[in-house]
């Protein structure tokens, strides 16, 4: 290996046993660490290798500084707690057959993720199609709130993870991205236009390649994503005029944004120009409110939608406890009872194979989704015991 530069973060393999003297396209017969994963199309050569049970993506880029730039962009996304793949390292490599070095980006493969084609082609995924548009719109809003101009929003540059029956979109390609203090309306509009063009093209290509029918025309789908982006952006950035005595409206606004999952960094209050009135604007940080709240109450580490679902259960139990005792009950007391009387007993009864679930939270939410499905079919609430029994029977079959 003739290496000019090689940068790897601590606590990861050094990757020095890989055949770096060869272009990635020649590794398939030379590298025993190669593994196959579900993947979408890529304009660059990308391979996957396995070390100690973890999978890493290796992407070869022709520009000598492209990998370093993308690595730094990914680090910035991680620092801002935005959904993306984890950057591991980057390198400049000169192959034996080339005089010019190529740059290489190494990232940790996003476990249990799906490329967009899997969500359209695989049977049983139809219920996720509408959620995919919401996930893309929400991802763009979160990036833009953080001052991140994507520059190449496309279905191929996103991986999707199922999260308590919903989808969460993760950025996997940020070669053309830029980080700013704040994006202008023009930059946001440019990103939206690129999104529409790229996604429209990808959908048309996919229908032509697989002979499939989309749930809606491609032009309608990109319009839906834009509309949902604009509605979410407007709601998050909406200014509210309040009276100086209406302190409760500040808490109402914070609570409304928290319900959407957004954490609040700051509340701005300025004179509105009208006597006794103030303009209120809330500055949001990330969509981790539910995750942090659940962890503080129970110690459970879960994804955003899983956390929201479990918090709703705790709040429902709290309401029942308040009615039973005819007095106010702290949410922490309801969380303690839910953990010991609902969550842990449910997990104990489940006999899922290890590979069927990522975490206890994921397993629990899978059963909740299964219970909802059985209840819809039966026209009544079937209860957790029946849902668990049916779920266990199905995963063993």
N, C-alpha and C positions, 0 to 999 in steps of 0.2 A: 504494500500500500504506500503510495506516494502522497502524503497528506500535507497540505499547507496549513490548514487550521482544523482543529477538532475540539468542539465544546460540548460537554455533557454535564447535566446537573447532577449533584450528589444523590446518592441512594438509587441510582439507576445503573444498569449494566454498562460496560465500556464499549461494547459492540465491536471490539477489535478483532474478533474471530470471523467476522463477515468478509466476503471476498470483494473488498473495496477496490481492488485493482481492475475490476470488471464493471462495465455499465450494468445498471439494474436489469436491463432486458436479458442479460446473459446469466443471471443468478439462478434461474429456475432449475438448472441441472447441476449447479455447483454449491448450493447452500442448503444444508439439511435443516436449518432452522425455519425455513419458509413454511407458512401456513396459509390456508385459504379462508377468507371470511366473506360475508355478504358485503357487496360494494356496488357503488354506482359508477358511471363513466367518469373518466378523468382525462384532462388534456396532457397530464404529465405521467411519467412512469411511477407507479406506486406499488410497493411490495410490503408484505407483512411478515414479521419474524416473531418467534416466541422465545422468551427467557423466563424460566421459573414460573410458568403458568400465566405470565402476562404477555400480551400481544402489543407489538409496536409497529406503527406505520412508518415507512421510509419513503420519502418522496424526492425524486431527482429533478432539479431545476437547472435550466441552461445558464441563467444569469448568475455570475459569481457571488453577488451579494443578496440574491433573492431570498435564500433560505434564512439568512441572518435577519433580514427585515421582517419576514413572516414570523420567525421565532419571537422577535421583540413584540410584534403586534399581539401574538397569542399570550405572551406574558402579561401585556397590558390588560387584555380581556380577563385573564385570571385574577389580576390584582383588583379589578373592578367587579369581581364576582359575577361575571357574565357567563352564560352557558357556552362552553367551547371545549375542544379537545385540549389535553394537557401537553404543553411543549416539553420535550425532553432534551433536545440538543440540536446542533447544526454543525455542518462541516464543509470544508472545501476539499474536494478530492480530484486528483489528476489520474485518470485511467491510463493503463499502459498503452492503449491505442489512440490516445488523444494528447495534444500539446496544451490545450486549454483546460483549466479545472472547471468542474461543475459543482454546484452547491447542493447540499443534501439537508433536508429537514427531517427530524425524528420526533414523532409524537406518540403518546400513549393511546392505543386504540380504545375507543369509547365502547365499553362492554354493554351488551344487550341493546345496542343501537341498530337502527334499520335505515338503509338508504330509501329514498322516496319511491323507487321502482317497486320495492317489496310491498309497500303499502297499497299499490295499485294492482299489482300482478297476483299476489298471493290471495287465495280464497279466504274469506272470513275477515278481511281487513276493511271491508266497505264502510263499517261504522266509524272508521278513523278518518275518512276523506274530508269531511267538513271540519274536523278538529285540526287537520293539517293546515288549512287556511288560517285558522286562529293562531296556531303556533308560529307560523311565519310572520304574521302581522305583529304579534307580540314580541317576537325576537327583534324585528326591525325597530320597533318603538324602544325597546330596552337599549339597543346599540346606540340609537340616536340620542337618547337621554344622556348617555355617557359620553357624548361627543365623538362617537365612532362612526366614521364614514366608511361603509363597506366597499363600495365601488364595484362589486361583482356578486350581488345577491342572486343566487340561482339555486335550483333544487339540488344540483350536483354538489354544491358547496355547503350542504346542510345534512346532518344526521338527526334522526328522530328517535326519541326514547319514549316508551309508554310509561305513563305516570298516573296511576290510579284511574285508569280508563280514559285519560286524556293523553295528549302528546306534548312533548317539550322539544323544541328545535335547538340544536347545538351547531355553532359555526365550526367548520373544519378547514376552510380555505380563506386566508386573508392576505393574499399576495398583493392585492391592489389597494388595501385599506389604508386609511389615514386617521390619526388621532388628533382631535382638536379640543380646545377648552369648551366650545359650544358650536353646534352646527347651525349654519344659516338655513333659512327656508329654501334657498336655491340648492344647497347641498342635499337636503332631505328630498327635495323633488327629483333631483338627478338620481339619487339612489332608488327612489320609487320607480322611475322610468326604466332604469336598468333592470330592476326586479321584474317589471311587467314584460319587457322584451325577452329576458332570459327564460322566465317560467313559461311564457307562451310557446317559445321555441321548443323547450324540453317536453312539454305536454304533447305538442304536435308530433315531434319525433317519436315519442313513446307509443302513441296510438298507431303511427305508421309502421313501426317495427314489430309490435305485438298484435296488431289487428284488433285492439280492444276499444271499447266505448267508454269515454269519460263520463262521470256523473253529471257534468254540465259542459257546455262548450268552453274551449280553452280561453276565449276572450272574456267570457263571463267570470271564469275562475280568477283571472288576474285582476279583474275589476272588483271582485269580492275582497281579495286580499288588500287592495288599496283602500277600499271603503272601511274595512275593519281597522286598518292601521290609522286612518284619519280620525275615526271615531274614538279610538283609544287615546291617541295623541291629544285630541281636543279635551277629553275628559281629564286626563292627567294634568294638563297645563291650564285648565280653566281657572280664571280669576273669579272669586266670589266676593260680592260687596255685602258687608255686614255692618250692623250698628255696633258702636263701641261697647255697648252693654251686652251684646249677644255672644258671650264667651262660649256658650254651648255649641254654637255653630262651628267653631274651630275644631272641637272634638268630633262633631258629626262629620266634618270633611276628612279629618284624619282617619276616622273609623271606616268611612266609605272607601278610601284608598287602600287601607289595610285589608279590607274584605276582598279587594282585587289582587291582594298579595304583595303590594308595594310597601316598602319601608319608607318612613319619612325622615329626611335629613334636617329639614328646617321649615318653619312657617314664617312667611314674610307678611308683615302688616304695614301698609302705607296709607297716607291720607288719600282719599278718593277725590277730593275737591268739593265734596258735598258735606255740608255740616253734619257732624256726628256719625259719619260713615267712614269705613276703612275698606281698602282692597286687600283681600287675603289671597296669597298664592302659596301653595305647598311645593317644596322641592323634594322629589322622590329620589331614592338611591338605587335600590335593586328590588327584585321580586322575591325576597326571602323572608318576608314577615311571618308567614305561617310556619316555615321551617324553624326559624329561631324560637317562635312562641311555643311550638310543640316540644322542642328540645328543652327549653327552660322549664316546662311543666312536667315532663315525663322522662327526659333523658334519651328519648328515641331520636335517632338520626334518620330522617326520611327526605324524600324529594318534595317539591313544592305542593303538587296536587295531592300526594299521599298525606302530607301534613294537614292540608286544608280539610280533607275528608275526615281524618281522625279528630281534628279539633271540633268539627261539626258534631261528631258523636259525643265528645266530652261535653259540649254545650247543651246538647239534647238531654244527656244524663243529668247535668246540673239543673236544668229546668224541672225535670221530674223530681229531683231531690228537694228543690225549693218548694214545690207543690206538696210533697209528702210531709215536710217538716213545717210548712207554713212560715218560712223565714228565708232570708238570703243565705246562700251557701257560696263560699269562695270557689272560684274555678279550680284552684289547686286541689281542693278536697274532692271535687268531682273527677279530676284527672287521676288522683290516687285510687279512687274506687274503680274507675274504668280500667286502669292498668291491671288491677288485681282480680277483678270480677269479669272482665270482658276480654281484654287483649291477651294476657298471658294464658288464660284457659283455652282460648281459641287456638293460639299457636301450639299449645301442648297437644291438642286433638288432631292437628294436621299432620299428615304423613307424606308430605310432598318430597319428591326426590330433590336432592341438593341442587341439581342443575336446573330445576324448574323455577327457582326463585333466587333473587339477588340478596334480599334482606328479609328480616321478620316483618318489617313495615310493608314491603312489597307483597309478601305472601298474604298478610292480613287483608290488604286492599284488593288483592285478587279474589279472595273469598267474599268480600263485600260486593264486588262487581258481580260475582257468580250468584250471590243471594238476590241482588237486584234483578238479574236475568230470570231466575227461577220465580221470583215474586211477580214479575210482569207476565210471565207465561201462565201462572196460576191465578192471577187476578187478586192476589192477597199476599200479605207478608208471610213467607214460609218459615222465617226464624233462622237463627244462626246454626242451630244443631243440624237441621235438614240440609242447609247450604254446605256445611262442612262435610257431612256424610256423602253428599252427591259429588262434591269437589274431590274428595279422596278417592271415590270410586272411579271418577273420570281420569285422574292422573295416573292411576294404576293400570288403566286399560290401554 
